Amino acid sequence: MDSYDRLPPALRRWLSEAALPWSPHSALRAWRKALRACGDEDAACGRLSRIKAAQLRRDKVWAIRRSGRG
């Protein structure tokens, strides 16, 4: 829990609504990369949301294929 508490406040807010389980380490790595690419916290949160959406789409396709329905 300590590592979560040390995360930047904007990232903690984003994680509080995340649909996927992120470790504090991987979240911070993605956050720093997004922040470098985007330049501000709002844009970085948007980038993380796009990453999350892409992962959810991949997971859905994988689940459909695995179930034999696709």
mmCIF file of the N, C-alpha and C atoms, coordinates in Angstrom:
data_MODEL
# 
_entry.id   MODEL 
# 
loop_
_atom_site.group_PDB 
_atom_site.id 
_atom_site.type_symbol 
_atom_site.label_atom_id 
_atom_site.label_alt_id 
_atom_site.label_comp_id 
_atom_site.label_asym_id 
_atom_site.label_entity_id 
_atom_site.label_seq_id 
_atom_site.pdbx_PDB_ins_code 
_atom_site.Cartn_x 
_atom_site.Cartn_y 
_atom_site.Cartn_z 
_atom_site.occupancy 
_atom_site.B_iso_or_equiv 
_atom_site.pdbx_formal_charge 
_atom_site.auth_seq_id 
_atom_site.auth_comp_id 
_atom_site.auth_asym_id 
_atom_site.auth_atom_id 
_atom_site.pdbx_PDB_model_num 
ATOM 1   N N  . MET A 1 1  ? 0.821   -1.196  0.000   1.00 0.00 ? 1  MET A N  1 
ATOM 2   C CA . MET A 1 1  ? 0.000   0.000   0.000   1.00 0.00 ? 1  MET A CA 1 
ATOM 3   C C  . MET A 1 1  ? 0.867   1.263   0.000   1.00 0.00 ? 1  MET A C  1 
ATOM 4   N N  . ASP A 1 2  ? 2.040   1.145   0.589   1.00 0.00 ? 2  ASP A N  1 
ATOM 5   C CA . ASP A 1 2  ? 2.956   2.288   0.606   1.00 0.00 ? 2  ASP A CA 1 
ATOM 6   C C  . ASP A 1 2  ? 3.306   2.766   -0.784  1.00 0.00 ? 2  ASP A C  1 
ATOM 7   N N  . SER A 1 3  ? 3.560   1.817   -1.685  1.00 0.00 ? 3  SER A N  1 
ATOM 8   C CA . SER A 1 3  ? 3.948   2.208   -3.042  1.00 0.00 ? 3  SER A CA 1 
ATOM 9   C C  . SER A 1 3  ? 2.789   2.906   -3.752  1.00 0.00 ? 3  SER A C  1 
ATOM 10  N N  . TYR A 1 4  ? 1.567   2.480   -3.480  1.00 0.00 ? 4  TYR A N  1 
ATOM 11  C CA . TYR A 1 4  ? 0.396   3.149   -4.051  1.00 0.00 ? 4  TYR A CA 1 
ATOM 12  C C  . TYR A 1 4  ? 0.278   4.566   -3.499  1.00 0.00 ? 4  TYR A C  1 
ATOM 13  N N  . ASP A 1 5  ? 0.490   4.714   -2.209  1.00 0.00 ? 5  ASP A N  1 
ATOM 14  C CA . ASP A 1 5  ? 0.368   6.028   -1.575  1.00 0.00 ? 5  ASP A CA 1 
ATOM 15  C C  . ASP A 1 5  ? 1.399   7.027   -2.087  1.00 0.00 ? 5  ASP A C  1 
ATOM 16  N N  . ARG A 1 6  ? 2.517   6.531   -2.598  1.00 0.00 ? 6  ARG A N  1 
ATOM 17  C CA . ARG A 1 6  ? 3.561   7.431   -3.110  1.00 0.00 ? 6  ARG A CA 1 
ATOM 18  C C  . ARG A 1 6  ? 3.336   7.849   -4.559  1.00 0.00 ? 6  ARG A C  1 
ATOM 19  N N  . LEU A 1 7  ? 2.342   7.273   -5.215  1.00 0.00 ? 7  LEU A N  1 
ATOM 20  C CA . LEU A 1 7  ? 2.062   7.646   -6.605  1.00 0.00 ? 7  LEU A CA 1 
ATOM 21  C C  . LEU A 1 7  ? 1.579   9.088   -6.680  1.00 0.00 ? 7  LEU A C  1 
ATOM 22  N N  . PRO A 1 8  ? 1.786   9.748   -7.815  1.00 0.00 ? 8  PRO A N  1 
ATOM 23  C CA . PRO A 1 8  ? 1.279   11.114  -7.983  1.00 0.00 ? 8  PRO A CA 1 
ATOM 24  C C  . PRO A 1 8  ? -0.243  11.131  -7.813  1.00 0.00 ? 8  PRO A C  1 
ATOM 25  N N  . PRO A 1 9  ? -0.779  12.184  -7.206  1.00 0.00 ? 9  PRO A N  1 
ATOM 26  C CA . PRO A 1 9  ? -2.231  12.256  -6.957  1.00 0.00 ? 9  PRO A CA 1 
ATOM 27  C C  . PRO A 1 9  ? -3.090  12.057  -8.206  1.00 0.00 ? 9  PRO A C  1 
ATOM 28  N N  . ALA A 1 10 ? -2.695  12.630  -9.335  1.00 0.00 ? 10 ALA A N  1 
ATOM 29  C CA . ALA A 1 10 ? -3.495  12.479  -10.564 1.00 0.00 ? 10 ALA A CA 1 
ATOM 30  C C  . ALA A 1 10 ? -3.530  11.014  -11.002 1.00 0.00 ? 10 ALA A C  1 
ATOM 31  N N  . LEU A 1 11 ? -2.430  10.319  -10.859 1.00 0.00 ? 11 LEU A N  1 
ATOM 32  C CA . LEU A 1 11 ? -2.387  8.900   -11.218 1.00 0.00 ? 11 LEU A CA 1 
ATOM 33  C C  . LEU A 1 11 ? -3.236  8.080   -10.246 1.00 0.00 ? 11 LEU A C  1 
ATOM 34  N N  . ARG A 1 12 ? -3.177  8.387   -8.969  1.00 0.00 ? 12 ARG A N  1 
ATOM 35  C CA . ARG A 1 12 ? -4.025  7.669   -7.995  1.00 0.00 ? 12 ARG A CA 1 
ATOM 36  C C  . ARG A 1 12 ? -5.499  7.868   -8.311  1.00 0.00 ? 12 ARG A C  1 
ATOM 37  N N  . ARG A 1 13 ? -5.875  9.075   -8.699  1.00 0.00 ? 13 ARG A N  1 
ATOM 38  C CA . ARG A 1 13 ? -7.283  9.327   -9.070  1.00 0.00 ? 13 ARG A CA 1 
ATOM 39  C C  . ARG A 1 13 ? -7.665  8.485   -10.276 1.00 0.00 ? 13 ARG A C  1 
ATOM 40  N N  . TRP A 1 14 ? -6.778  8.449   -11.283 1.00 0.00 ? 14 TRP A N  1 
ATOM 41  C CA . TRP A 1 14 ? -7.059  7.661   -12.472 1.00 0.00 ? 14 TRP A CA 1 
ATOM 42  C C  . TRP A 1 14 ? -7.181  6.182   -12.110 1.00 0.00 ? 14 TRP A C  1 
ATOM 43  N N  . LEU A 1 15 ? -6.274  5.684   -11.299 1.00 0.00 ? 15 LEU A N  1 
ATOM 44  C CA . LEU A 1 15 ? -6.303  4.274   -10.900 1.00 0.00 ? 15 LEU A CA 1 
ATOM 45  C C  . LEU A 1 15 ? -7.553  3.919   -10.101 1.00 0.00 ? 15 LEU A C  1 
ATOM 46  N N  . SER A 1 16 ? -8.097  4.865   -9.371  1.00 0.00 ? 16 SER A N  1 
ATOM 47  C CA . SER A 1 16 ? -9.285  4.579   -8.560  1.00 0.00 ? 16 SER A CA 1 
ATOM 48  C C  . SER A 1 16 ? -10.481 4.200   -9.425  1.00 0.00 ? 16 SER A C  1 
ATOM 49  N N  . GLU A 1 17 ? -10.441 4.547   -10.714 1.00 0.00 ? 17 GLU A N  1 
ATOM 50  C CA . GLU A 1 17 ? -11.531 4.219   -11.632 1.00 0.00 ? 17 GLU A CA 1 
ATOM 51  C C  . GLU A 1 17 ? -11.098 3.242   -12.719 1.00 0.00 ? 17 GLU A C  1 
ATOM 52  N N  . ALA A 1 18 ? -9.909  2.690   -12.601 1.00 0.00 ? 18 ALA A N  1 
ATOM 53  C CA . ALA A 1 18 ? -9.385  1.789   -13.635 1.00 0.00 ? 18 ALA A CA 1 
ATOM 54  C C  . ALA A 1 18 ? -10.159 0.483   -13.655 1.00 0.00 ? 18 ALA A C  1 
ATOM 55  N N  . ALA A 1 19 ? -10.388 -0.021  -14.851 1.00 0.00 ? 19 ALA A N  1 
ATOM 56  C CA . ALA A 1 19 ? -11.119 -1.279  -15.019 1.00 0.00 ? 19 ALA A CA 1 
ATOM 57  C C  . ALA A 1 19 ? -10.190 -2.483  -14.954 1.00 0.00 ? 19 ALA A C  1 
ATOM 58  N N  . LEU A 1 20 ? -8.897  -2.244  -15.003 1.00 0.00 ? 20 LEU A N  1 
ATOM 59  C CA . LEU A 1 20 ? -7.914  -3.322  -14.973 1.00 0.00 ? 20 LEU A CA 1 
ATOM 60  C C  . LEU A 1 20 ? -7.059  -3.203  -13.715 1.00 0.00 ? 20 LEU A C  1 
ATOM 61  N N  . PRO A 1 21 ? -6.556  -4.326  -13.222 1.00 0.00 ? 21 PRO A N  1 
ATOM 62  C CA . PRO A 1 21 ? -5.669  -4.257  -12.057 1.00 0.00 ? 21 PRO A CA 1 
ATOM 63  C C  . PRO A 1 21 ? -4.265  -3.823  -12.477 1.00 0.00 ? 21 PRO A C  1 
ATOM 64  N N  . TRP A 1 22 ? -3.828  -2.693  -12.004 1.00 0.00 ? 22 TRP A N  1 
ATOM 65  C CA . TRP A 1 22 ? -2.493  -2.177  -12.296 1.00 0.00 ? 22 TRP A CA 1 
ATOM 66  C C  . TRP A 1 22 ? -1.662  -2.297  -11.035 1.00 0.00 ? 22 TRP A C  1 
ATOM 67  N N  . SER A 1 23 ? -0.437  -2.755  -11.171 1.00 0.00 ? 23 SER A N  1 
ATOM 68  C CA . SER A 1 23 ? 0.474   -2.686  -10.029 1.00 0.00 ? 23 SER A CA 1 
ATOM 69  C C  . SER A 1 23 ? 0.970   -1.242  -9.949  1.00 0.00 ? 23 SER A C  1 
ATOM 70  N N  . PRO A 1 24 ? 1.303   -0.775  -8.757  1.00 0.00 ? 24 PRO A N  1 
ATOM 71  C CA . PRO A 1 24 ? 1.833   0.596   -8.665  1.00 0.00 ? 24 PRO A CA 1 
ATOM 72  C C  . PRO A 1 24 ? 3.058   0.803   -9.555  1.00 0.00 ? 24 PRO A C  1 
ATOM 73  N N  . HIS A 1 25 ? 3.904   -0.205  -9.649  1.00 0.00 ? 25 HIS A N  1 
ATOM 74  C CA . HIS A 1 25 ? 5.121   -0.085  -10.460 1.00 0.00 ? 25 HIS A CA 1 
ATOM 75  C C  . HIS A 1 25 ? 4.781   0.089   -11.943 1.00 0.00 ? 25 HIS A C  1 
ATOM 76  N N  . SER A 1 26 ? 3.920   -0.769  -12.480 1.00 0.00 ? 26 SER A N  1 
ATOM 77  C CA . SER A 1 26 ? 3.593   -0.666  -13.908 1.00 0.00 ? 26 SER A CA 1 
ATOM 78  C C  . SER A 1 26 ? 2.790   0.593   -14.196 1.00 0.00 ? 26 SER A C  1 
ATOM 79  N N  . ALA A 1 27 ? 1.923   0.982   -13.269 1.00 0.00 ? 27 ALA A N  1 
ATOM 80  C CA . ALA A 1 27 ? 1.151   2.213   -13.459 1.00 0.00 ? 27 ALA A CA 1 
ATOM 81  C C  . ALA A 1 27 ? 2.077   3.425   -13.506 1.00 0.00 ? 27 ALA A C  1 
ATOM 82  N N  . LEU A 1 28 ? 3.046   3.467   -12.601 1.00 0.00 ? 28 LEU A N  1 
ATOM 83  C CA . LEU A 1 28 ? 3.966   4.599   -12.571 1.00 0.00 ? 28 LEU A CA 1 
ATOM 84  C C  . LEU A 1 28 ? 4.822   4.630   -13.826 1.00 0.00 ? 28 LEU A C  1 
ATOM 85  N N  . ARG A 1 29 ? 5.256   3.471   -14.309 1.00 0.00 ? 29 ARG A N  1 
ATOM 86  C CA . ARG A 1 29 ? 6.052   3.411   -15.545 1.00 0.00 ? 29 ARG A CA 1 
ATOM 87  C C  . ARG A 1 29 ? 5.236   3.948   -16.732 1.00 0.00 ? 29 ARG A C  1 
ATOM 88  N N  . ALA A 1 30 ? 3.976   3.497   -16.857 1.00 0.00 ? 30 ALA A N  1 
ATOM 89  C CA . ALA A 1 30 ? 3.115   3.967   -17.944 1.00 0.00 ? 30 ALA A CA 1 
ATOM 90  C C  . ALA A 1 30 ? 2.820   5.459   -17.794 1.00 0.00 ? 30 ALA A C  1 
ATOM 91  N N  . TRP A 1 31 ? 2.619   5.897   -16.570 1.00 0.00 ? 31 TRP A N  1 
ATOM 92  C CA . TRP A 1 31 ? 2.334   7.307   -16.283 1.00 0.00 ? 31 TRP A CA 1 
ATOM 93  C C  . TRP A 1 31 ? 3.500   8.195   -16.720 1.00 0.00 ? 31 TRP A C  1 
ATOM 94  N N  . ARG A 1 32 ? 4.696   7.816   -16.331 1.00 0.00 ? 32 ARG A N  1 
ATOM 95  C CA . ARG A 1 32 ? 5.868   8.618   -16.697 1.00 0.00 ? 32 ARG A CA 1 
ATOM 96  C C  . ARG A 1 32 ? 6.045   8.684   -18.211 1.00 0.00 ? 32 ARG A C  1 
ATOM 97  N N  . LYS A 1 33 ? 5.838   7.559   -18.865 1.00 0.00 ? 33 LYS A N  1 
ATOM 98  C CA . LYS A 1 33 ? 5.957   7.528   -20.328 1.00 0.00 ? 33 LYS A CA 1 
ATOM 99  C C  . LYS A 1 33 ? 4.891   8.417   -20.970 1.00 0.00 ? 33 LYS A C  1 
ATOM 100 N N  . ALA A 1 34 ? 3.656   8.326   -20.476 1.00 0.00 ? 34 ALA A N  1 
ATOM 101 C CA . ALA A 1 34 ? 2.569   9.154   -21.009 1.00 0.00 ? 34 ALA A CA 1 
ATOM 102 C C  . ALA A 1 34 ? 2.818   10.628  -20.733 1.00 0.00 ? 34 ALA A C  1 
ATOM 103 N N  . LEU A 1 35 ? 3.311   10.929  -19.567 1.00 0.00 ? 35 LEU A N  1 
ATOM 104 C CA . LEU A 1 35 ? 3.580   12.323  -19.207 1.00 0.00 ? 35 LEU A CA 1 
ATOM 105 C C  . LEU A 1 35 ? 4.691   12.910  -20.088 1.00 0.00 ? 35 LEU A C  1 
ATOM 106 N N  . ARG A 1 36 ? 5.718   12.120  -20.363 1.00 0.00 ? 36 ARG A N  1 
ATOM 107 C CA . ARG A 1 36 ? 6.786   12.592  -21.269 1.00 0.00 ? 36 ARG A CA 1 
ATOM 108 C C  . ARG A 1 36 ? 6.244   12.843  -22.673 1.00 0.00 ? 36 ARG A C  1 
ATOM 109 N N  . ALA A 1 37 ? 5.370   11.960  -23.122 1.00 0.00 ? 37 ALA A N  1 
ATOM 110 C CA . ALA A 1 37 ? 4.841   12.073  -24.486 1.00 0.00 ? 37 ALA A CA 1 
ATOM 111 C C  . ALA A 1 37 ? 3.816   13.196  -24.609 1.00 0.00 ? 37 ALA A C  1 
ATOM 112 N N  . CYS A 1 38 ? 3.010   13.392  -23.574 1.00 0.00 ? 38 CYS A N  1 
ATOM 113 C CA . CYS A 1 38 ? 1.880   14.324  -23.660 1.00 0.00 ? 38 CYS A CA 1 
ATOM 114 C C  . CYS A 1 38 ? 2.166   15.689  -23.056 1.00 0.00 ? 38 CYS A C  1 
ATOM 115 N N  . GLY A 1 39 ? 2.970   15.718  -22.027 1.00 0.00 ? 39 GLY A N  1 
ATOM 116 C CA . GLY A 1 39 ? 3.338   16.995  -21.441 1.00 0.00 ? 39 GLY A CA 1 
ATOM 117 C C  . GLY A 1 39 ? 2.508   17.473  -20.275 1.00 0.00 ? 39 GLY A C  1 
ATOM 118 N N  . ASP A 1 40 ? 1.291   16.974  -20.107 1.00 0.00 ? 40 ASP A N  1 
ATOM 119 C CA . ASP A 1 40 ? 0.522   17.404  -18.939 1.00 0.00 ? 40 ASP A CA 1 
ATOM 120 C C  . ASP A 1 40 ? -0.301  16.241  -18.390 1.00 0.00 ? 40 ASP A C  1 
ATOM 121 N N  . GLU A 1 41 ? -0.756  16.399  -17.162 1.00 0.00 ? 41 GLU A N  1 
ATOM 122 C CA . GLU A 1 41 ? -1.432  15.311  -16.458 1.00 0.00 ? 41 GLU A CA 1 
ATOM 123 C C  . GLU A 1 41 ? -2.754  14.904  -17.099 1.00 0.00 ? 41 GLU A C  1 
ATOM 124 N N  . ASP A 1 42 ? -3.540  15.861  -17.551 1.00 0.00 ? 42 ASP A N  1 
ATOM 125 C CA . ASP A 1 42 ? -4.829  15.523  -18.171 1.00 0.00 ? 42 ASP A CA 1 
ATOM 126 C C  . ASP A 1 42 ? -4.624  14.690  -19.435 1.00 0.00 ? 42 ASP A C  1 
ATOM 127 N N  . ALA A 1 43 ? -3.676  15.105  -20.245 1.00 0.00 ? 43 ALA A N  1 
ATOM 128 C CA . ALA A 1 43 ? -3.394  14.359  -21.468 1.00 0.00 ? 43 ALA A CA 1 
ATOM 129 C C  . ALA A 1 43 ? -2.818  12.981  -21.144 1.00 0.00 ? 43 ALA A C  1 
ATOM 130 N N  . ALA A 1 44 ? -2.000  12.896  -20.100 1.00 0.00 ? 44 ALA A N  1 
ATOM 131 C CA . ALA A 1 44 ? -1.440  11.607  -19.692 1.00 0.00 ? 44 ALA A CA 1 
ATOM 132 C C  . ALA A 1 44 ? -2.550  10.672  -19.225 1.00 0.00 ? 44 ALA A C  1 
ATOM 133 N N  . CYS A 1 45 ? -3.515  11.193  -18.491 1.00 0.00 ? 45 CYS A N  1 
ATOM 134 C CA . CYS A 1 45 ? -4.659  10.373  -18.071 1.00 0.00 ? 45 CYS A CA 1 
ATOM 135 C C  . CYS A 1 45 ? -5.442  9.887   -19.286 1.00 0.00 ? 45 CYS A C  1 
ATOM 136 N N  . GLY A 1 46 ? -5.604  10.746  -20.266 1.00 0.00 ? 46 GLY A N  1 
ATOM 137 C CA . GLY A 1 46 ? -6.283  10.341  -21.496 1.00 0.00 ? 46 GLY A CA 1 
ATOM 138 C C  . GLY A 1 46 ? -5.536  9.239   -22.207 1.00 0.00 ? 46 GLY A C  1 
ATOM 139 N N  . ARG A 1 47 ? -4.221  9.343   -22.238 1.00 0.00 ? 47 ARG A N  1 
ATOM 140 C CA . ARG A 1 47 ? -3.410  8.307   -22.873 1.00 0.00 ? 47 ARG A CA 1 
ATOM 141 C C  . ARG A 1 47 ? -3.549  6.978   -22.133 1.00 0.00 ? 47 ARG A C  1 
ATOM 142 N N  . LEU A 1 48 ? -3.525  7.015   -20.799 1.00 0.00 ? 48 LEU A N  1 
ATOM 143 C CA . LEU A 1 48 ? -3.708  5.787   -20.023 1.00 0.00 ? 48 LEU A CA 1 
ATOM 144 C C  . LEU A 1 48 ? -5.098  5.196   -20.262 1.00 0.00 ? 48 LEU A C  1 
ATOM 145 N N  . SER A 1 49 ? -6.081  6.037   -20.428 1.00 0.00 ? 49 SER A N  1 
ATOM 146 C CA . SER A 1 49 ? -7.432  5.545   -20.718 1.00 0.00 ? 49 SER A CA 1 
ATOM 147 C C  . SER A 1 49 ? -7.489  4.854   -22.075 1.00 0.00 ? 49 SER A C  1 
ATOM 148 N N  . ARG A 1 50 ? -6.772  5.385   -23.043 1.00 0.00 ? 50 ARG A N  1 
ATOM 149 C CA . ARG A 1 50 ? -6.714  4.734   -24.361 1.00 0.00 ? 50 ARG A CA 1 
ATOM 150 C C  . ARG A 1 50 ? -5.989  3.394   -24.281 1.00 0.00 ? 50 ARG A C  1 
ATOM 151 N N  . ILE A 1 51 ? -4.923  3.326   -23.484 1.00 0.00 ? 51 ILE A N  1 
ATOM 152 C CA . ILE A 1 51 ? -4.217  2.062   -23.269 1.00 0.00 ? 51 ILE A CA 1 
ATOM 153 C C  . ILE A 1 51 ? -5.171  1.046   -22.639 1.00 0.00 ? 51 ILE A C  1 
ATOM 154 N N  . LYS A 1 52 ? -5.918  1.501   -21.648 1.00 0.00 ? 52 LYS A N  1 
ATOM 155 C CA . LYS A 1 52 ? -6.874  0.621   -20.966 1.00 0.00 ? 52 LYS A CA 1 
ATOM 156 C C  . LYS A 1 52 ? -7.935  0.117   -21.942 1.00 0.00 ? 52 LYS A C  1 
ATOM 157 N N  . ALA A 1 53 ? -8.466  1.000   -22.769 1.00 0.00 ? 53 ALA A N  1 
ATOM 158 C CA . ALA A 1 53 ? -9.506  0.607   -23.732 1.00 0.00 ? 53 ALA A CA 1 
ATOM 159 C C  . ALA A 1 53 ? -8.968  -0.412  -24.730 1.00 0.00 ? 53 ALA A C  1 
ATOM 160 N N  . ALA A 1 54 ? -7.748  -0.206  -25.198 1.00 0.00 ? 54 ALA A N  1 
ATOM 161 C CA . ALA A 1 54 ? -7.147  -1.149  -26.146 1.00 0.00 ? 54 ALA A CA 1 
ATOM 162 C C  . ALA A 1 54 ? -6.953  -2.509  -25.494 1.00 0.00 ? 54 ALA A C  1 
ATOM 163 N N  . GLN A 1 55 ? -6.512  -2.528  -24.250 1.00 0.00 ? 55 GLN A N  1 
ATOM 164 C CA . GLN A 1 55 ? -6.316  -3.796  -23.556 1.00 0.00 ? 55 GLN A CA 1 
ATOM 165 C C  . GLN A 1 55 ? -7.651  -4.514  -23.338 1.00 0.00 ? 55 GLN A C  1 
ATOM 166 N N  . LEU A 1 56 ? -8.676  -3.767  -23.000 1.00 0.00 ? 56 LEU A N  1 
ATOM 167 C CA . LEU A 1 56 ? -9.997  -4.375  -22.809 1.00 0.00 ? 56 LEU A CA 1 
ATOM 168 C C  . LEU A 1 56 ? -10.514 -4.966  -24.122 1.00 0.00 ? 56 LEU A C  1 
ATOM 169 N N  . ARG A 1 57 ? -10.270 -4.284  -25.243 1.00 0.00 ? 57 ARG A N  1 
ATOM 170 C CA . ARG A 1 57 ? -10.667 -4.829  -26.543 1.00 0.00 ? 57 ARG A CA 1 
ATOM 171 C C  . ARG A 1 57 ? -9.915  -6.122  -26.840 1.00 0.00 ? 57 ARG A C  1 
ATOM 172 N N  . ARG A 1 58 ? -8.614  -6.128  -26.589 1.00 0.00 ? 58 ARG A N  1 
ATOM 173 C CA . ARG A 1 58 ? -7.823  -7.349  -26.809 1.00 0.00 ? 58 ARG A CA 1 
ATOM 174 C C  . ARG A 1 58 ? -8.308  -8.488  -25.923 1.00 0.00 ? 58 ARG A C  1 
ATOM 175 N N  . ASP A 1 59 ? -8.594  -8.179  -24.664 1.00 0.00 ? 59 ASP A N  1 
ATOM 176 C CA . ASP A 1 59 ? -9.083  -9.209  -23.741 1.00 0.00 ? 59 ASP A CA 1 
ATOM 177 C C  . ASP A 1 59 ? -10.423 -9.762  -24.197 1.00 0.00 ? 59 ASP A C  1 
ATOM 178 N N  . LYS A 1 60 ? -11.284 -8.897  -24.722 1.00 0.00 ? 60 LYS A N  1 
ATOM 179 C CA . LYS A 1 60 ? -12.594 -9.335  -25.183 1.00 0.00 ? 60 LYS A CA 1 
ATOM 180 C C  . LYS A 1 60 ? -12.450 -10.270 -26.390 1.00 0.00 ? 60 LYS A C  1 
ATOM 181 N N  . VAL A 1 61 ? -11.595 -9.901  -27.336 1.00 0.00 ? 61 VAL A N  1 
ATOM 182 C CA . VAL A 1 61 ? -11.372 -10.735 -28.516 1.00 0.00 ? 61 VAL A CA 1 
ATOM 183 C C  . VAL A 1 61 ? -10.794 -12.082 -28.088 1.00 0.00 ? 61 VAL A C  1 
ATOM 184 N N  . TRP A 1 62 ? -9.844  -12.057 -27.177 1.00 0.00 ? 62 TRP A N  1 
ATOM 185 C CA . TRP A 1 62 ? -9.234  -13.296 -26.699 1.00 0.00 ? 62 TRP A CA 1 
ATOM 186 C C  . TRP A 1 62 ? -10.283 -14.185 -26.039 1.00 0.00 ? 62 TRP A C  1 
ATOM 187 N N  . ALA A 1 63 ? -11.145 -13.601 -25.218 1.00 0.00 ? 63 ALA A N  1 
ATOM 188 C CA . ALA A 1 63 ? -12.169 -14.375 -24.518 1.00 0.00 ? 63 ALA A CA 1 
ATOM 189 C C  . ALA A 1 63 ? -13.169 -14.978 -25.510 1.00 0.00 ? 63 ALA A C  1 
ATOM 190 N N  . ILE A 1 64 ? -13.524 -14.216 -26.536 1.00 0.00 ? 64 ILE A N  1 
ATOM 191 C CA . ILE A 1 64 ? -14.473 -14.719 -27.544 1.00 0.00 ? 64 ILE A CA 1 
ATOM 192 C C  . ILE A 1 64 ? -13.839 -15.876 -28.312 1.00 0.00 ? 64 ILE A C  1 
ATOM 193 N N  . ARG A 1 65 ? -12.601 -15.701 -28.718 1.00 0.00 ? 65 ARG A N  1 
ATOM 194 C CA . ARG A 1 65 ? -11.912 -16.772 -29.459 1.00 0.00 ? 65 ARG A CA 1 
ATOM 195 C C  . ARG A 1 65 ? -11.766 -18.018 -28.601 1.00 0.00 ? 65 ARG A C  1 
ATOM 196 N N  . ARG A 1 66 ? -11.445 -17.838 -27.352 1.00 0.00 ? 66 ARG A N  1 
ATOM 197 C CA . ARG A 1 66 ? -11.242 -18.966 -26.455 1.00 0.00 ? 66 ARG A CA 1 
ATOM 198 C C  . ARG A 1 66 ? -12.563 -19.712 -26.213 1.00 0.00 ? 66 ARG A C  1 
ATOM 199 N N  . SER A 1 67 ? -13.673 -18.976 -26.208 1.00 0.00 ? 67 SER A N  1 
ATOM 200 C CA . SER A 1 67 ? -14.961 -19.612 -25.951 1.00 0.00 ? 67 SER A CA 1 
ATOM 201 C C  . SER A 1 67 ? -15.493 -20.354 -27.186 1.00 0.00 ? 67 SER A C  1 
ATOM 202 N N  . GLY A 1 68 ? -14.854 -20.105 -28.335 1.00 0.00 ? 68 GLY A N  1 
ATOM 203 C CA . GLY A 1 68 ? -15.293 -20.761 -29.565 1.00 0.00 ? 68 GLY A CA 1 
ATOM 204 C C  . GLY A 1 68 ? -16.444 -20.053 -30.252 1.00 0.00 ? 68 GLY A C  1 
ATOM 205 N N  . ARG A 1 69 ? -16.772 -18.840 -29.805 1.00 0.00 ? 69 ARG A N  1 
ATOM 206 C CA . ARG A 1 69 ? -17.876 -18.088 -30.412 1.00 0.00 ? 69 ARG A CA 1 
ATOM 207 C C  . ARG A 1 69 ? -17.403 -17.145 -31.500 1.00 0.00 ? 69 ARG A C  1 
ATOM 208 N N  . GLY A 1 70 ? -16.099 -17.085 -31.768 1.00 0.00 ? 70 GLY A N  1 
ATOM 209 C CA . GLY A 1 70 ? -15.643 -16.101 -32.733 1.00 0.00 ? 70 GLY A CA 1 
ATOM 210 C C  . GLY A 1 70 ? -14.772 -16.589 -33.744 1.00 0.00 ? 70 GLY A C  1 
# 
